[in-house]
Amino acid sequence: MFAHFGIKDMLDILIVAALLYSLYCLMRESGSINIFIDVLVFIGVWVVVTRVLDMKLIGAIMDKLISVGVIILVILFHDELRQFLVELGSRKRWRFFFRFFRTGKRGGEARDYITPVVYACISLSKGKVGALIVIKREMPLASYEYTGDIINADVNSRLIENIFFKNSPMHDGAMIISDNRIRAAGCILPVSHSLDIPKSLGLRHRAALGISQETDAIAVVVSEETGNISVAMNGKFKLRLSTKELEQILATA
C-alpha cells in the first residue's frame, strides 16, 4: 500500500489538511461548525459506500446528493467562502514565502501613522470621546471608504481628534487610514452579530469586530463610556490596552 508513497503524496496530504483546518477555523468563528462536521461525516459515509462497500444503488443516490449539495453549500456559505479565498491570498505568511523569489533588498514598510494615532487615542481616551479608526493592511477597503466622506489627508493627531469631536458630523462613523493617509471618515462598517461579544461593549466595538472579520484590517476603538482603548484584529478583540500595548500592536501587525 505504501510502496509508491512519496514526497508528492505527503505534500498532497499536508495541503488538504491545511485547507480543511482553515475551513474548520472559519466555520468555528462563524458559528457553523456543526454543519461543517455534518458535511465531513456525510462525505466519509459516501466514500465508504461507494469506494469500499461498492453499493451501487445507495452510491448513485449519494452521488446525486453530493452534486446538488455542493451548490447548496456555496449558496448558504458564499460569504464565508469569499472570506476564506480572499484571506488565503492576502495573509502575511505568503509575503514571507515570496521574499525568497524577490531580487534586491527592500526596507521595512514605513508606518508614519502609528505615532499620530497613538497620541490621538491618548487624548480621546482622557476626554472619553468615542472613536473608531480602521487601518488597512493587505485587503482593499475602497467599498467602505465611499460610504463616508473622502478626506485624503496626512495622518495628524489633531485632525483625528477634530473628526471624532462630539459635535462633529462624522463623530459616529469610522475613519479609514490607508497607505499613511486618512482616506475617509464617517464610514459605515459591517456590524458583527457574534454572541461572544461582551454585553458591555457597544455598537462601535461590534463594527470594529465586523470589519476585522470581513477583512484583515486593524480596528482601534476608544470607548465613549469608559475611555478604554481596544483593538479588533483577525476577528478577535484585545481589550483595555495601554498606549504602549497599542503602539506595539500597530508596529508589529
N, C-alpha and C positions, 0 to 999 in steps of 0.2 A: 504493500500500500504506500509506503514511504520511499520506495526505490527511486522514484523520479522527483521527489520533493526537493526543491532548490531554493535559491535566494529569491527568484521571481515569485514563487508561491508564498514565501514568508512575507515579502513586501505586499503582495496582494491581500493577505490576511490582515496585516497591520493597517493598510489603508481603509479596508472595510470596517475594521474595529474602530478606527478613529472617526469615521463618518457616523457610525452608529452611536458612538459615545457623544459626539457633538449634537446629534439629533435628540438623544436622551436628555442632555442638559437643557436644550432649547425647549423641549416639551415639558420638562420639570418646572422650568421658570414660568411657562405659560399656563400651568395647571392642567395640561393634557397628558400627563404621564400615564394615566390608566388606559387611555386609548392607545398610546404608543405600545404599552405592554401587550394589550389585546391583539394588536396588529402583528407583533412579533410571534405571539403564540399561534395565531392563525396561519402565518407563513410557515412556522415549524410543522404544524399539522399537515399543511398542504405538501410540504417536501416529503414527509413520511409517507403520506397516502400515495403520492404519485411516483416517487423515486424508489422508496424502499418496499412498500407493500404492493405497488403496481396495481392499484384498484382502479379499473377503467372508468366505471360509471361515476363514482364519487369524485375521482380525479377530474373528469370532464366538467362536472358541476362546479368544483372549486376553481378550475381554470377560468371559467366564466366570471365567477365572483371576484377573482383576483384582477381580471382585466377591467371590470367595472369599478371595483373598489379603489384602484389607483386613481381613477378620475374623480371619484367622490372625495378621496383624501386630499387631492390637490385643491378641490373647491373648498373643502372645510378648513384646510390649514394653509391657504395661499399666503396669508400674512407671515406665518411662522417660517414657511419655506423661503419666502422672499428675503426675510431677515437672515436666515441661515446662509443662503447663497451669497448675499452681499457681504456678510461678515467673513465668509470663507476666503474671499479675495482681498480683504482690507485690513486684517489684523496684523499687529506688529510682528508676529513671528515670521510672516512671509517676507517682510522687509529684511530681517536678519538673513534669511536664506538667499535673497537676491544680491546681497552685498558681495558674495563670492564671485558674481558674474560682472561686477562693475569695475571699470578701469579708473585709475586715478583716485586721489584722496578727496574726501568730501567732509567738510566740517560739520559740526553739530548744528541742528536747526535752531535759529535764533528764536527766542521766546520773550520778546520785549514786553509782552502784555502782562507777564506774571507780576512784576512789582506794582504797576498801577492797579491791577485787580485786587491784590492783597491789601494795599493801602485803602482802596475804596471800601473793601469789605470791613476793615477795621473801623472806619468812620461810620459806615452804615450800621454795623453791629452795636456800636456805642449809643447811637441815636435810636436804635430799634426801628430802623427803616427797612422794610421788606425789599428784597432784590432777588432776581433770578438771572444768572449770567451763564450762557451756553457757549462753550469753547469748542470749535470744530477741530477734529483730528483728521481722519482719512476720508470718511464719508461726507459727501456734499450735503449742505443744509439750505440750498437755494430755495426749495419749496417752502421752507419755514420762514426764510428771510422776507419773502414777498407777502407774508401775512401781516407784517408790521410796516414801519416807516424806514426806508433806506437812509442810512446816515453816511456810511463810508468815511469814517474819520479815524484819526490816530487814537490809540487807546490812551486815555488820560483819566486819572483818578477823579478829578473834579468833574469831568464830563459824565462819568459813570454816576457819581453822587447826584448830579443835577437831573439826570434822566430818571433816577429812582426816587427823587424828592416826592414827598407825599402828595403835593398838589400838581405834580407833573401829569400830563395826559397819557404818558407812556409808562406810568408807575406800575401798573398792574400786569404789563406784558413782560416778555423775556427779551434780554439783549443777546445778540449773537456776535461773537468775536471769531473772525476767520482771517488767517494769514496776517496776524498782528494788526488787524484793523477792526474797528467796530462797524460791522456791516449793516446792522439793523437793530431797531428797538421796538418795543410794543408788540412783539411777535407772539403768535398763538402756537402753543405746543400741544402734542397729544397727551392726554391725561391717563396715567396708569390706573387700572382697576384692580391691582393686586390686593389680595386680602391680608398680605403680610405687612402692609404699611401701618405703623402705629397710629392710633386714632388721634393722637395729639398733633400730628402733622397735618398741615392744611393743603390747599389747592396748589400752592407754589411747589411744595415738595412732590405732590403727585405728578405735576407737569414735568418736574426735573427727572423723576424716575421714568416717566413715559418716554422722554426724548432719549434717555440713556438705554432704554430697551429697544427703541426703534433704530437708533444709530449708535456709533461709537463715540459720540461727543461726551464731554465732561460738563456737568451742570452744577454750578455753585449757587447755593441758596443761603440767603440771610433771612432768618425768621423775624417777622414783624412783631410777634408776641414776646419772644424771649431774647432776640438778638443773637441766637446761636447760629454758627456757620456750619453748613453741611455740604457734602458733595455726593452727587449721584453719578455713578460710573459703572458701565457694563451691567446695568440692571440691578445695582446694589447701592445701598446707602452707606455713607460714612458720616456719622452724626456728631454734633458738638465738637467740632475741630478747633484747635488753637490756630493762630495765624501761622505759626511755624509749620504745623502739620499741613495746612492748606498750601503753603508755598512749596513744601516738599512734594505733595501730590501733583501739583501743576508742573513742577520741574521734571518729574520722573515719568509722567503719564505718556 
